[in-house]
Amino acid sequence: MLQDKESLVFSNDMISDAQDILITNRIAEDFLQNQYMKKNLDTKSLWVLGVGTIMAGPLIGWNFGVGEVGPLGMFVALIILSFYYCVFFLISAKLSVLYPYIGGPYAYVRQGLGSFGAYWAGVLTCFEFIGGTAVVLAAFRNYLAFINTEYSTLFYLSIFIVLLVNLQLFSSIVMTFVHYCFTCCALGVLAIFLLGTFETVQSANLLIAAPTLFDWRGILNALPFISLFFMGLENITMTAEEVRFPGRSMPNGLFLGFFTAVVISFSIGYFTVGSVNWQLLKASEFPLLFTLVHVQSQDKVLISTFTVMSSVGFIAALQGFINGYSRQVYALSRGGYFPSFLSKLHPRRKTYPFAILVPAAISLGLSYLFSIKLLIVGAFYSAVIVHLLIIISFIRIRNSEPELFYPYRRVYDSFLLYLTVVILTGILFGFAHRYLLENWRIMVLIPSIISLYYFIFGVKNIRQEAPEEAAAASKIRRNRIRFS
């Protein structure tokens, strides 16, 4: 009899917890009736959002990394980045299906490391995308000044404002189509470059006088700049809430975007460094234009076409970065971490104007206040910390709910996962060695202010009905039932 009574009590606890889960899910569904995002994205849309965001990367800045470590070191850095992004997207493909929310990194870390870790993941993702927007803006301004100094600033500001207004006025399906057109044109620009340098590539140029820093220090210094080939690809993970069939489209979109980025990075790197002496290349802000002018100086039509059409790559990247930071800001505001006005939706178009405009003003200011190199370094290391938090969260989720990963347990238990953690930790130690010791006051002050905001304002306003928060609450209850 005593055993039966204890069993009955346990069953009642399970029923109560199950009811709590149903209530939480119902509240979240009611909340999404007012805050929902239209589900109109597919695999092609996801590929466009990811690849379009990186379209400015091949045009600007990555050659600074070649100056740090030489041609062979550049390819070593590309291999490291390709490996860890591959593992990261393997994880993201699973997490984006389990937690198909607009929060992206914030949503994933919320399940594994709690609200404080989620807050930091969201803030650092905002840093990455706002910093990336500032990088593209500053480079675009310099590029237009290089073409025509008289009207460059006015023209680039006009394009930026038109992009912001369009993102507010039209639905995501319209803007995805526009982004698709820009991205295809930008890929055409890269194809023009490859055709223009195809006959001038010499493999011997890859072996010319590598610098003495062809070691781990040089590679770590080069990584932020080489990462421009990949920076912003995780934009795809922040669209899961808007995807019609996330179980199929999210993995396909992530790996198609990743494969495209790998092909672009290795082909552009090889054709550029193979066509000119890397010691000449490292000083130029626009490596592809410099290379094409150097090897095809007589073909004015080719150079003029490439110069004018390259602007499309900057516009595609701007739209991608704006989409990325606006989604993350909106998700954090919807969850209560940021002020609520940032998640205010237009009643008909379901766009979020304040989540677009406020970070846009910040990125515009940053593009004037800081150098491109500093902005690239800041965006890269913000991304590295976010990726590390996501992988650690994934390990904790996998350990607490192994049944979710049972069919693919060998993949997700692989030592490659832990090797990626070691690589990311090493990158952060390299960052601390180079930047933290010299600027420790700033590095302590900024995180302290951000954390203070969370403890004073953010933690008090968390909205349990937000889908990311409701999913975390349901996970806690499931674990309590399992271990009761």
C-alpha positions in Angstrom: 0.0 0.0 0.0 2.8 2.4 0.9 4.4 1.8 -2.5 1.1 2.5 -4.3 0.7 5.7 -2.4 4.2 6.9 -3.2 3.6 6.0 -6.9 0.3 8.0 -6.8 2.1 11.1 -5.4 4.8 10.8 -8.1 2.1 10.5 -10.8 0.3 13.6 -9.5 3.5 15.6 -9.6 4.1 14.5 -13.2 0.5 15.6 -14.1 1.0 18.9 -12.5 4.3 19.5 -14.3 2.8 18.5 -17.6 -0.1 20.9 -17.0 2.5 23.6 -16.3 4.2 22.9 -19.6 0.8 23.0 -21.5 0.0 26.3 -19.8 3.4 27.8 -20.6 3.1 26.7 -24.2 -0.4 28.1 -24.5 0.7 31.5 -23.0 3.6 31.5 -25.5 1.2 30.8 -28.4 -1.1 33.6 -27.3 1.9 35.9 -27.0 3.0 35.0 -30.6 -0.4 36.0 -31.9 0.6 39.6 -31.4 4.4 39.1 -31.9 4.5 36.4 -34.6 6.7 36.6 -37.7 5.2 35.5 -41.0 6.5 32.1 -42.2 7.5 32.7 -45.8 11.1 31.7 -46.1 12.5 28.6 -47.7 16.0 27.1 -48.4 16.8 29.6 -51.2 15.8 32.5 -48.9 18.1 31.3 -46.2 21.0 30.8 -48.6 20.5 34.4 -49.9 20.5 35.8 -46.3 23.7 34.1 -45.4 25.7 34.5 -48.6 24.5 38.0 -49.2 25.8 39.1 -45.8 29.4 38.0 -46.7 29.4 39.6 -50.1 31.5 42.6 -49.0 34.1 40.3 -47.3 36.0 39.3 -50.4 36.1 43.0 -51.5 37.6 44.5 -48.4 40.1 44.0 -45.6 40.9 40.2 -45.7 44.3 40.9 -47.3 45.4 42.6 -44.0 45.6 39.0 -42.7 47.9 38.1 -45.5 50.2 40.9 -44.3 50.3 39.3 -40.9 51.2 35.8 -41.9 51.8 35.5 -45.6 50.1 33.5 -48.3 50.5 30.0 -46.8 49.5 31.3 -43.3 46.4 32.7 -44.9 45.4 29.3 -46.2 46.1 27.8 -42.7 43.8 30.4 -41.2 41.2 29.6 -43.8 41.4 25.9 -43.0 41.0 26.6 -39.2 38.0 28.9 -39.9 36.4 26.4 -42.3 36.7 23.6 -39.8 35.3 25.4 -36.8 32.4 27.0 -38.8 31.6 23.5 -40.2 31.3 22.2 -36.6 29.4 25.3 -35.5 26.9 24.9 -38.3 26.5 21.2 -37.7 25.4 22.2 -34.1 23.3 25.2 -35.3 21.5 23.0 -37.8 20.2 20.8 -34.9 19.5 23.6 -32.5 17.6 25.7 -35.1 15.2 22.8 -35.5 14.8 22.1 -31.8 14.4 25.8 -31.0 13.1 27.5 -34.2 13.0 31.1 -32.8 14.1 34.4 -34.0 16.4 34.7 -31.0 19.1 32.5 -32.7 22.2 32.5 -30.5 20.2 34.0 -27.6 17.6 31.2 -27.9 20.2 28.4 -27.9 22.3 29.7 -25.0 19.1 30.3 -23.0 18.4 26.6 -23.0 21.9 25.6 -21.8 23.4 28.4 -19.8 20.4 30.3 -18.4 19.2 33.9 -18.8 22.5 35.7 -18.0 24.5 33.6 -20.5 21.6 34.2 -23.0 21.7 37.9 -22.4 25.5 38.0 -23.1 25.1 35.8 -26.2 22.5 38.2 -27.6 24.5 41.3 -26.7 27.6 40.0 -28.4 25.7 38.9 -31.4 24.4 42.5 -31.7 28.0 43.7 -31.3 29.1 41.4 -34.2 26.4 42.5 -36.6 26.4 46.2 -35.7 30.2 46.1 -35.9 29.9 44.3 -39.3 27.5 47.0 -40.5 29.9 49.7 -39.4 32.8 47.9 -41.3 30.8 47.7 -44.5 29.7 51.3 -44.2 33.2 52.6 -43.6 34.6 50.5 -46.4 31.7 51.5 -48.8 32.3 55.2 -48.0 36.0 54.8 -48.8 35.3 52.9 -51.9 32.9 55.5 -53.2 35.5 58.2 -52.4 38.0 56.2 -54.4 35.7 56.2 -57.4 34.3 59.8 -57.1 35.4 62.1 -54.3 32.8 64.8 -55.0 29.6 63.1 -54.1 30.7 59.9 -52.3 29.5 60.7 -48.8 26.1 61.9 -49.9 25.6 58.9 -52.2 26.5 56.3 -49.6 24.3 57.9 -46.9 21.4 58.0 -49.4 21.8 54.3 -50.2 22.0 53.4 -46.5 18.8 55.4 -45.7 16.9 53.9 -48.6 17.8 50.4 -47.4 16.6 51.2 -43.9 13.3 52.6 -45.2 12.7 49.7 -47.5 13.3 47.2 -44.8 10.5 48.9 -42.8 8.1 49.3 -45.7 8.1 45.9 -47.3 7.5 42.3 -46.1 10.3 39.9 -45.7 9.4 38.0 -48.9 9.8 41.2 -50.9 13.1 42.1 -49.3 14.4 38.6 -49.7 13.7 38.8 -53.5 15.6 42.2 -53.6 18.4 40.6 -51.6 18.5 37.7 -54.0 19.0 40.0 -56.9 21.8 41.9 -55.1 23.5 38.7 -54.1 23.4 37.2 -57.6 24.9 40.4 -59.0 27.6 40.4 -56.4 28.5 36.7 -57.2 28.7 37.9 -60.8 31.2 40.5 -59.8 33.3 37.8 -58.2 33.1 35.7 -61.3 34.3 38.7 -63.4 37.3 38.9 -61.1 38.1 35.2 -61.4 37.8 35.4 -65.2 40.0 38.5 -65.3 42.8 36.9 -63.3 42.5 33.3 -64.5 45.5 33.5 -66.9 47.8 35.5 -64.5 47.8 33.1 -61.5 51.2 31.7 -60.7 51.5 29.2 -57.9 55.0 30.4 -57.2 53.6 33.7 -55.8 52.2 31.7 -52.8 55.7 30.8 -51.7 57.3 34.2 -51.9 59.1 35.3 -48.8 56.7 34.4 -46.0 57.2 36.6 -43.0 58.9 35.5 -39.8 55.5 35.5 -38.0 54.4 32.2 -39.8 53.6 30.7 -36.4 50.6 30.6 -34.1 50.9 34.3 -33.2 50.8 35.4 -36.8 47.9 33.1 -37.6 45.9 34.4 -34.6 46.6 38.0 -35.7 45.4 37.1 -39.2 42.2 35.3 -38.2 40.0 38.4 -37.6 40.7 39.7 -41.1 40.4 36.3 -42.9 37.1 35.8 -41.1 35.5 38.4 -43.3 34.9 35.6 -45.8 32.5 34.0 -43.2 31.4 36.8 -40.9 27.6 37.1 -40.8 26.8 33.6 -42.0 25.0 32.9 -38.7 22.4 35.4 -39.8 20.7 32.3 -41.1 20.1 30.9 -37.6 18.0 34.0 -36.7 15.4 33.3 -39.3 14.0 29.9 -38.0 10.8 31.4 -36.8 10.1 32.7 -40.3 10.8 29.4 -42.1 7.9 27.3 -43.4 9.7 23.9 -42.9 12.6 24.5 -40.5 13.3 20.8 -40.1 14.4 20.6 -43.8 15.2 24.2 -44.8 17.4 25.2 -41.9 20.1 22.5 -42.3 20.0 22.8 -46.1 20.3 26.6 -45.9 23.1 26.6 -43.4 25.3 24.1 -45.2 24.6 25.6 -48.7 25.6 29.0 -47.3 28.7 27.5 -45.6 29.8 25.6 -48.8 29.4 28.7 -50.9 31.5 30.7 -48.4 34.3 28.1 -48.4 34.4 28.0 -52.3 34.5 31.8 -52.4 37.2 32.2 -49.8 39.7 29.6 -51.2 39.1 30.6 -54.8 39.4 34.4 -54.2 42.4 33.9 -51.9 44.2 31.7 -54.5 43.5 33.9 -57.5 44.4 37.1 -55.7 47.6 36.1 -54.0 48.6 34.0 -57.0 48.3 37.0 -59.3 50.3 39.7 -57.5 53.0 39.8 -54.9 51.3 39.6 -51.5 53.7 42.3 -50.1 52.1 44.8 -52.5 48.6 43.4 -51.8 48.7 43.8 -48.0 48.6 47.6 -48.1 45.5 47.9 -50.3 42.1 48.4 -48.7 40.4 46.9 -51.8 42.4 43.8 -52.7 40.3 42.6 -55.7 40.2 46.0 -57.4 44.0 46.4 -56.8 44.7 43.0 -58.2 42.5 43.5 -61.3 44.1 46.9 -62.0 47.5 45.4 -61.6 47.0 42.5 -64.0 44.5 43.9 -66.5 45.6 47.6 -66.7 44.9 47.8 -70.4 41.3 46.5 -70.3 39.5 49.6 -69.2 36.1 48.2 -69.9 36.7 45.2 -67.6 38.0 47.4 -64.8 35.2 50.0 -65.1 32.5 47.3 -65.1 34.1 45.6 -62.1 34.5 48.9 -60.2 30.9 50.0 -60.7 29.3 46.6 -60.1 31.3 46.0 -56.9 29.0 48.5 -55.1 26.3 45.8 -55.3 28.4 43.6 -53.0 28.4 46.3 -50.3 24.7 46.9 -50.6 23.9 43.1 -50.3 26.2 42.9 -47.3 24.6 45.9 -45.7 21.1 44.4 -46.1 22.3 41.1 -44.6 23.9 42.7 -41.5 20.9 44.9 -41.0 18.6 41.9 -41.1 20.9 40.1 -38.6 21.1 42.8 -35.9 17.5 43.8 -36.2 16.3 40.2 -35.6 18.6 39.8 -32.5 17.6 43.2 -31.1 13.9 42.4 -31.7 14.3 39.0 -29.9 16.0 40.4 -26.9 13.4 43.2 -26.6 10.6 40.7 -27.0 12.1 38.6 -24.2 12.3 41.6 -21.9 16.1 42.1 -21.9 16.1 45.2 -24.0 13.5 48.1 -23.8 10.1 47.0 -25.0 9.8 49.7 -27.7 12.5 48.0 -29.8 10.1 45.0 -30.4 7.1 47.1 -31.5 5.8 45.6 -34.7 4.0 47.3 -37.5 0.4 45.9 -37.3 0.2 45.0 -41.0 3.7 44.5 -42.4 5.1 42.8 -39.2 8.3 44.8 -39.4 10.2 46.2 -36.4 11.2 49.8 -37.3 12.9 50.7 -34.0 15.0 47.5 -34.0 16.3 48.5 -37.4 16.8 52.3 -36.9 18.3 52.5 -33.4 21.2 50.1 -34.1 21.6 51.6 -37.6 22.4 55.0 -35.9 24.9 53.3 -33.7 26.6 51.5 -36.6 26.8 54.8 -38.6 28.5 56.5 -35.7 30.9 53.7 -35.2 31.9 53.8 -38.9 33.1 57.4 -38.3 34.6 57.0 -34.9 36.8 53.9 -35.3 39.2 52.4 -37.9 38.1 49.5 -40.1 40.7 47.3 -38.6 39.5 47.9 -35.0 35.9 47.3 -36.0 36.8 44.0 -37.7 38.7 42.8 -34.7 35.8 43.7 -32.3 33.2 42.0 -34.5 35.3 38.8 -34.9 36.0 38.3 -31.2 32.4 39.0 -30.4 31.5 36.2 -32.8 34.1 33.8 -31.3 32.7 34.3 -27.8 29.1 33.7 -29.1 30.1 30.6 -30.9 31.9 29.2 -27.8 28.8 29.9 -25.6 26.6 28.1 -28.1 28.8 25.1 -28.3 29.0 24.9 -24.5 25.3 25.2 -24.3 24.9 22.5 -26.9 27.0 20.1 -24.8 24.9 20.8 -21.7 21.6 20.4 -23.6 22.9 17.1 -25.1 23.9 15.8 -21.7 20.6 16.8 -20.0 18.4 15.6 -22.9 20.3 12.9 -24.8 17.1 11.4 -26.3 16.9 14.5 -28.6 20.2 13.5 -30.3 19.9 9.7 -30.2 19.9 9.1 -34.0 23.0 11.2 -34.4 24.7 10.6 -31.1 28.0 9.6 -32.7 28.2 12.8 -34.6 27.3 15.0 -31.6 29.6 13.0 -29.3 32.6 13.4 -31.6 35.9 14.6 -30.3 35.8 17.3 -33.1 33.3 19.1 -30.9 35.8 19.4 -28.1 38.6 20.2 -30.5 36.5 23.2 -31.6 36.1 24.3 -28.0 39.9 24.1 -27.7 40.4 26.1 -30.9 38.0 28.9 -29.8 39.5 29.0 -26.4 43.0 29.4 -27.9 41.8 32.2 -30.1 40.4 34.0 -27.1 43.7 33.5 -25.2 45.5 35.0 -28.2 43.1 38.0 -28.1 43.8 38.5 -24.4 47.5 38.3 -25.0 47.5 40.9 -27.7 44.7 43.3 -26.7 43.5 42.7 -23.2 46.8 43.5 -21.3 47.2 46.8 -23.0 43.5 47.9 -22.8 42.4 46.1 -19.6 40.6 49.1 -18.2 38.3 49.4 -21.2 37.9 45.6 -21.3 36.8 45.5 -17.7 34.6 48.7 -17.8 32.4 47.8 -20.8 31.5 44.2 -19.6 30.8 45.6 -16.1 28.3 48.2 -17.5 26.6 45.6 -19.7 26.3 43.1 -16.8 25.1 45.9 -14.5 22.3 46.7 -16.9 21.2 43.1 -16.8 21.0 42.9 -13.0 19.4 46.3 -12.6 16.9 46.3 -15.5 17.0 43.2 -17.7 16.4 40.4 -15.1 13.4 42.2 -13.7 11.6 42.5 -17.0 12.1 39.0 -18.5 8.8 38.0 -20.2 8.1 34.3 -19.5 5.6 34.2 -22.3 8.3 34.9 -24.9 8.9 31.7 -26.9 12.6 31.4 -26.0 11.8 31.8 -22.3 8.8 29.5 -22.4 11.0 26.8 -24.1 13.6 27.2 -21.3 10.9 26.8 -18.6 9.5 23.7 -20.3 13.0 22.2 -20.4 13.5 22.8 -16.7 10.2 21.1 -15.9 11.0 18.1 -18.2 14.3 17.6 -16.4 12.6 17.9 -13.0 10.1 15.2 -14.0 12.9 13.0 -15.4 15.0 13.1 -12.2 12.2 13.2 -9.6 
